[in-house]
């Protein structure tokens, strides 16, 4: 096919031009180093195990909940008293 031959010649020319550009830019490698900037949100780090990624949920004892509730009721009573 004529089109395939033309495309092959274009690819060969592109490769030659990339080599020339790399030599002019100071690179000694035949293949140019193309650095693409990542676009969008960074990927999730899959190297960390799931157990370390999600901390365990802490729970309060019944006594602790009662102490917190009593302390809050005391604060509310003080604010109601100061508003009167």
C-alpha positions, 0 to 999 in steps of 0.5 A: 500500500502506498499510504503505509509506505508514506507513513513509514517514511514519515516515522523514520524522518520523525525518529531522525529529527528526534535524534538530532534534537537530542544531540543539540539539546546535550543529550547523548542518548539516541531516544529523546527523554520526553517528560510529560506532566501528569494532569489531574488528581494524583493516583492513590498510593497502593503500596501502603497496606489497608490496615495502616491506611484506615485507622481503627475507630475509637469508642467511648465507654459508658462511664466516659459518655456519662461524664461528658454528658454531665459536664455539658449539662452543667455548662448549659445550666451555667449559660441559662443561669447567666442569661436570666 
